[in-house]
Amino acid sequence: LLQVTISLSKVELSVGESKFFTCTAIGEPDNIDWYNPQGEKIVSSQRVVVQKEGVRSRLTIYNADIEDAGIYRCQATDTKGQTQEATVVLEIYQKLTFRDIVSPQEFRQGEDAEVVCRVTSSPAPIVSWLYRNEEVTTIADNRFAVLANNNLQILNINKSDEGVYRCEGRVEARGEIDFRDIIVIVNVPPAITLLQKSFNATADRGEAITLFCRATGSPPPEISWYRNGKLIEENEKYMLRGSNTELTISDIKNIDAGTYTCNAKNKAGNDKKQTYLQVFVQPQIIQLKNETTFENGKATLICEAEGEPIPEITWKRAIDGITFSEGDKSPDGRIEVKGQHGKSSLHIKDVKLSDSGRYDCEAASRIGGHQKTMYLDIEYAPMFVSNQTMYYSWEGNPINISCEVLANPSASVQWRRGKLVLPVKNTTHLKTYSAGRKLILEIGPTSDSDFGRYNCTATNRIGTRYQEYTLGQA
């Protein structure tokens, strides 16, 4: 009589495991075959293998899958065509499986975080989250919640929520439990602190100034400096220290003044703040030149200076030491000073000869001072110095008549008698010669005609003046 038995009648197998079943036939079997849960005769493949050994047939299932579950039949046939069979029930379950677990998981402070934990099993697992050995659902903080997809939600996550979270899965039916620890990192955007809003320095003294920028954040932010939108790189002018928290500017110049921007950046964001460098500059007179005018005319003396802060300008007249500042007027109203923004003009009307000479311009600020000198030259028509116009002599007695002239510019001086310019050719008793500002006429009277009127004429571009002299007979 044909009998068929299988070594196991019911088997539980987890996904991925392998198992074999032995079917034994008693009673001279002619053939032994295996059939899958779909009723199909099993033909050996790479994953499912049938091996016959006399009255035994072994079915091996490698790397079991959910689809392999069901009732497997072993059927034996004898030479008379009679059949007998036995069955085995194969139940496939999935063990707790964690897929693609990422650790650490990073979030930005203040956002709603979702910590991902992909865990599967059959039947479906029960997932719980623990933080500091305490289930998050028992923490008195309604910001924590386990979502339907088993992920952990943390609303408005902050730095204090950082740490190790345990994702734990359980299958109650099998008493199966497993877990994965996930590190949660909370990144905090940079915040710049302790940044002085402004710095002062003085130019052209070889000074150096250090700008400070401190920033908090997690991870520690990278600090960089910008000026006029351009990244500052270390060179002879700029030195960066303390992970760029200190920017030293050497050999301060006027052009170094302006706004400097500190930028702090990490993966959570960035922050920027500005600081202003004010550079003080010693006063420097950049415009002052000699001026020329004419008597009774007008003159404007201009002194322009630069510096930071803008310097105040004062005029000083050397001849008497009198000073003039912006808005000042002389008692006679002829002199007035006007100015603004480092430019001063000293106005003189009805110019007198006494106004000529040296004028000092001084530009001063709290940083220092600078002084320069200019000269006011006043042009005027010739003037005769001496009032003596009457001279006496006699025949044979030579006499010198002196014509002394002051003029600016210098005058051309001539002696005349009538329309004749002296001395006249072929005369020996009339001579002229110069002595400094004087043109001397030497007369050696030889007759009555040598006595009478003589004229001294002085001319420059301002005008011509005459003075008449008389030689009387003693």
C-alpha positions in Angstrom: 0.0 0.0 0.0 1.4 3.4 -1.0 2.0 5.9 1.8 3.4 9.5 1.6 4.7 11.6 4.5 6.4 15.0 4.8 8.9 15.8 7.5 7.0 18.9 8.5 3.3 19.7 8.3 3.4 23.4 9.1 6.3 25.8 8.9 6.8 29.5 9.7 9.5 31.2 7.7 10.6 34.8 7.7 11.3 36.7 4.5 14.7 36.0 3.2 15.2 32.7 5.1 15.6 29.3 3.4 14.0 26.0 4.2 13.8 22.4 2.8 11.1 19.8 3.2 11.5 16.0 2.7 8.8 13.9 1.3 9.0 10.1 1.8 7.0 7.5 -0.1 6.5 3.9 1.1 5.3 1.1 -1.2 7.3 1.1 -4.3 6.6 4.5 -5.7 7.3 5.0 -9.4 7.4 8.8 -9.3 7.3 11.7 -6.7 6.3 15.2 -7.6 5.9 18.5 -5.8 3.1 21.1 -6.5 3.1 24.7 -5.5 0.1 26.6 -3.8 -1.2 27.4 -7.3 -1.4 23.7 -8.1 1.4 23.8 -10.6 4.0 21.1 -10.7 7.3 22.5 -9.4 10.2 22.4 -11.8 13.6 23.2 -10.3 14.8 26.8 -10.6 17.6 28.8 -9.1 15.5 29.6 -6.0 13.2 26.6 -5.7 14.9 23.2 -6.1 13.5 19.6 -6.2 15.9 16.8 -5.6 14.9 13.1 -5.8 16.7 10.4 -3.9 15.0 7.0 -4.4 11.8 7.0 -2.3 12.5 10.5 -1.1 12.1 13.9 -2.7 13.5 17.1 -1.2 11.9 20.5 -1.8 14.3 23.5 -1.0 13.1 27.1 -1.0 15.9 29.7 -0.9 15.5 33.3 0.1 11.8 33.0 0.9 9.4 35.7 -0.2 5.8 36.6 0.8 4.5 35.1 -2.4 5.9 31.7 -1.5 3.3 31.3 1.3 0.6 28.6 0.9 0.0 24.8 0.8 2.6 22.6 -0.9 1.7 19.0 -2.0 4.0 16.0 -2.4 2.3 13.4 -4.7 3.7 9.8 -5.2 2.5 7.5 -8.0 3.2 3.8 -8.1 3.5 1.5 -11.1 -0.3 0.8 -11.2 -1.0 4.5 -11.5 -2.3 4.9 -8.0 -1.4 8.2 -6.2 -1.0 9.3 -2.6 -0.1 12.8 -1.4 0.8 14.7 1.7 0.8 18.5 2.3 2.8 21.1 4.2 1.6 24.6 5.1 4.2 27.3 4.6 3.6 30.6 6.4 5.8 33.5 5.4 6.2 36.5 7.7 8.4 39.6 7.4 10.7 40.2 10.3 11.2 43.8 11.5 13.1 45.5 8.8 14.6 49.0 9.0 15.1 50.5 5.5 17.5 53.3 4.5 17.9 54.7 8.0 19.6 58.1 7.9 21.6 59.3 10.9 22.2 62.0 11.7 19.2 63.9 10.5 19.5 67.6 10.5 16.9 70.4 10.9 16.8 74.1 11.1 15.8 75.6 14.4 12.2 76.8 14.4 11.0 74.5 11.6 8.6 71.6 12.0 10.8 68.6 11.9 9.9 65.1 10.7 12.4 62.4 11.8 12.2 59.6 9.3 12.2 55.9 10.4 11.1 53.4 7.8 10.3 50.1 9.5 8.2 47.2 8.0 7.1 43.8 9.1 4.2 41.4 8.8 2.0 41.9 10.5 2.6 45.6 10.6 4.8 46.7 13.5 3.9 48.9 16.4 6.4 51.8 16.4 7.3 53.9 19.4 9.9 56.7 19.8 12.1 57.2 22.9 14.1 60.2 23.8 16.4 60.1 26.8 14.9 56.7 27.7 11.4 58.1 27.8 8.6 57.6 25.3 8.0 60.9 23.6 4.2 60.4 23.9 4.6 60.6 27.6 6.7 63.8 27.5 4.6 66.7 28.7 5.2 68.6 25.4 2.5 68.5 22.7 5.1 69.4 20.1 6.0 65.7 19.8 3.8 63.3 17.8 4.2 59.9 16.1 2.7 60.2 12.6 0.7 57.6 10.7 3.8 56.7 8.7 5.6 56.0 12.0 7.8 59.1 11.6 8.3 61.4 14.5 7.1 65.0 14.2 8.6 67.7 16.3 6.9 71.1 16.0 9.0 74.2 16.2 12.2 72.2 16.9 14.9 74.0 18.9 18.4 73.4 20.0 17.4 71.7 23.2 15.6 69.0 21.2 18.9 67.8 19.8 20.1 64.4 20.7 19.7 60.6 20.1 16.2 59.4 19.4 15.3 55.7 19.4 12.9 54.3 16.8 11.6 51.0 18.2 9.5 48.5 16.4 7.5 45.6 18.0 5.5 42.6 16.6 3.4 41.5 19.5 2.4 38.2 17.9 6.0 37.0 17.8 7.4 39.0 20.7 9.8 40.5 18.2 11.5 43.8 18.9 14.2 45.8 17.3 15.3 49.5 17.2 17.5 52.0 15.5 19.1 55.0 17.2 18.9 58.2 15.1 20.9 61.3 15.9 18.9 64.5 15.5 21.0 67.7 14.9 19.4 71.1 15.2 21.2 73.8 13.2 20.8 77.3 14.4 21.1 80.2 12.0 24.0 82.7 12.7 23.4 85.7 14.8 26.1 88.4 14.8 26.8 89.9 18.2 29.2 92.3 19.8 29.7 94.2 16.6 30.7 97.8 17.2 28.7 100.1 14.9 31.5 102.5 14.1 35.2 102.9 14.4 37.5 106.0 14.1 41.0 106.3 12.8 43.3 109.0 11.5 44.8 108.9 8.0 48.4 109.1 7.0 49.8 108.4 10.4 50.6 104.7 9.8 47.7 103.8 12.1 46.0 100.4 12.0 42.5 99.6 13.2 40.8 96.3 14.0 37.1 95.7 13.3 35.5 92.9 15.4 32.6 90.6 14.4 31.4 87.8 16.7 28.6 85.4 15.7 26.7 82.5 17.3 25.1 79.6 15.5 25.3 75.9 15.0 27.3 74.7 13.3 29.7 77.5 14.1 29.3 80.0 11.2 32.0 81.0 8.7 32.7 84.7 8.8 33.7 86.8 5.8 34.1 90.5 5.3 33.0 92.7 2.4 33.6 96.3 1.3 31.5 97.8 -1.4 30.1 94.4 -2.2 33.6 92.9 -2.8 35.0 90.1 -0.7 38.0 91.2 1.4 40.9 88.8 1.1 44.0 88.9 3.2 46.9 90.9 1.8 49.3 93.7 2.8 46.4 95.9 3.6 44.1 93.5 5.3 44.8 90.9 8.0 42.2 88.4 9.2 42.5 86.6 12.5 40.4 84.5 14.9 38.6 82.6 12.1 38.0 85.9 10.4 36.3 87.4 13.5 38.9 90.2 13.5 39.7 92.4 10.5 42.8 94.6 10.8 43.2 97.4 8.3 46.8 98.7 8.2 48.2 102.1 7.2 44.9 103.9 7.3 44.2 106.2 4.4 41.3 108.5 3.6 40.0 106.0 1.0 39.6 103.3 3.7 36.7 105.2 5.1 33.2 103.7 4.5 31.0 100.8 5.3 32.3 97.3 6.1 30.0 94.3 6.1 30.4 91.2 8.3 28.7 88.1 6.9 28.2 85.0 9.0 27.0 81.9 7.2 26.3 78.2 8.1 24.0 75.6 6.6 21.0 77.0 8.6 21.3 80.5 7.1 23.3 83.7 7.3 23.3 87.0 9.0 25.1 90.2 8.1 25.7 93.5 9.8 27.5 96.6 8.9 30.0 98.8 10.7 31.3 102.2 9.6 34.9 103.2 9.6 35.3 107.0 9.9 38.8 108.2 8.9 39.9 111.5 10.2 42.2 113.4 7.8 44.6 116.2 8.7 43.7 119.5 7.1 45.5 120.2 3.9 45.2 123.5 2.0 44.8 122.6 -1.7 44.1 126.0 -3.2 45.8 129.3 -2.4 47.6 131.5 -4.9 48.9 135.0 -5.1 46.5 137.6 -6.4 47.0 141.0 -8.1 44.5 143.9 -8.3 44.7 147.6 -8.7 44.1 150.5 -6.3 40.5 151.3 -5.6 39.5 148.0 -7.3 38.3 144.7 -5.9 40.2 141.6 -4.8 39.0 138.1 -3.8 41.5 135.8 -2.0 40.4 132.1 -2.0 41.7 129.4 0.3 40.4 125.9 -0.1 41.2 123.0 2.3 40.2 119.4 2.7 40.2 117.1 5.6 37.9 115.1 7.9 36.3 116.6 9.7 36.1 119.6 7.3 38.5 122.2 8.7 37.6 125.8 9.6 39.6 128.4 7.8 41.0 131.6 9.3 42.8 134.5 7.5 45.6 136.6 9.0 46.9 139.8 7.6 50.7 139.9 8.2 51.1 143.7 8.2 49.0 144.2 11.4 48.2 140.6 12.6 44.5 141.1 12.2 42.6 137.8 11.7 39.4 137.2 9.8 37.1 134.2 10.0 33.9 133.2 8.3 31.3 135.9 8.6 33.8 138.6 9.8 33.8 142.2 8.4 36.3 144.9 8.9 35.1 148.1 10.8 35.1 150.1 7.5 33.1 147.4 5.8 35.6 147.0 3.0 36.8 143.5 4.0 34.4 140.5 4.4 35.0 136.8 4.7 32.5 134.2 3.3 32.9 130.4 3.2 31.5 127.0 3.5 32.6 123.3 3.3 36.3 124.0 3.5 36.4 126.9 1.1 36.9 130.5 2.3 37.0 133.7 0.3 38.2 137.0 1.6 36.7 139.9 -0.3 38.2 143.4 -0.4 36.6 146.3 -2.1 37.9 149.8 -2.6 41.4 148.4 -2.4 44.0 150.5 -0.7 47.7 150.3 -1.0 47.9 149.3 2.6 45.9 146.1 1.8 48.9 144.7 -0.1 51.3 142.2 1.4 51.3 138.8 2.9 48.1 136.9 4.0 48.2 133.7 5.9 45.5 131.0 5.5 45.2 128.5 8.3 42.9 125.4 8.1 42.3 123.8 11.5 40.3 120.9 12.9 40.5 118.8 16.0 42.9 116.6 14.1 45.5 119.3 13.4 46.2 122.3 11.2 47.9 123.5 8.0 49.0 127.0 7.1 50.0 128.5 3.8 50.9 132.0 2.7 49.9 134.1 -0.3 50.6 137.7 -1.4 48.3 140.4 -2.6 49.9 142.6 -5.1 48.3 146.0 -5.7 49.0 147.8 -8.9 48.8 151.6 -9.0 49.6 154.5 -11.3 52.9 156.4 -10.7 53.2 158.7 -7.8 55.8 161.4 -7.2 57.6 161.2 -3.9 58.9 164.7 -3.5 56.9 167.9 -3.4 59.9 170.1 -4.1 59.4 171.4 -7.6 61.3 174.8 -7.4 65.0 174.9 -7.9 67.5 177.8 -8.3 70.9 178.2 -10.0 72.9 180.5 -12.2 74.8 180.3 -15.4 77.8 178.0 -15.1 76.5 176.4 -11.9 75.3 172.8 -12.6 72.2 171.6 -10.6 70.5 168.2 -10.2 66.7 168.0 -10.3 65.5 164.7 -8.9 62.3 163.0 -10.0 61.5 160.1 -7.7 58.6 157.9 -8.7 56.7 155.1 -6.9 54.7 152.8 -9.2 53.4 149.2 -9.5 54.3 147.9 -12.0 57.4 150.0 -12.4 57.0 153.1 -14.5 58.9 154.4 -17.5 60.2 157.9 -16.5 61.2 160.7 -18.9 62.3 164.3 -18.6 60.7 166.6 -21.1 60.9 170.3 -22.0 58.0 171.2 -24.1 57.7 168.4 -26.7 61.4 167.5 -26.5 62.5 164.4 -24.6 65.7 165.2 -22.7 68.6 165.0 -23.2 68.6 166.4 -26.7 71.3 165.3 -29.1 74.4 167.4 -29.5 73.8 169.1 -26.1 76.2 168.7 -23.3 74.8 170.9 -20.6 71.6 168.6 -20.1 72.1 165.1 -18.9 69.9 162.4 -17.2 70.8 159.4 -15.2 69.0 156.9 -13.0 69.6 156.3 -9.3 67.2 153.7 -7.9 63.7 155.0 -8.2 65.0 158.4 -9.3 65.6 159.9 -12.7 67.9 162.8 -12.2 68.1 165.7 -14.6 71.5 167.5 -14.5 71.3 171.1 -15.9 74.4 173.2 -16.4 72.9 176.6 -17.4 74.7 178.4 -20.2 72.1 181.0 -21.0 68.9 182.4 -19.9 67.0 179.9 -22.0 68.1 177.1 -19.8 66.0 178.5 -17.0 62.2 177.8 -16.8 59.8 174.8 -16.7 60.8 171.1 -17.0 58.4 168.2 -16.9 58.9 164.7 -15.4 56.6 162.1 -17.0 56.0 158.6 -15.5 54.0 155.9 -17.2 52.9 152.3 -16.5 49.9 150.2 -17.6 47.8 151.8 -14.9 48.3 155.3 -16.0 50.5 158.3 -16.7 51.4 161.1 -14.3 53.2 164.4 -14.8 55.0 166.7 -12.4 56.4 170.1 -13.4 59.6 171.5 -12.0 60.9 175.0 -12.3 64.5 176.2 -12.5 64.7 179.8 -11.4 67.7 182.1 -11.9 69.3 183.0 -8.6 
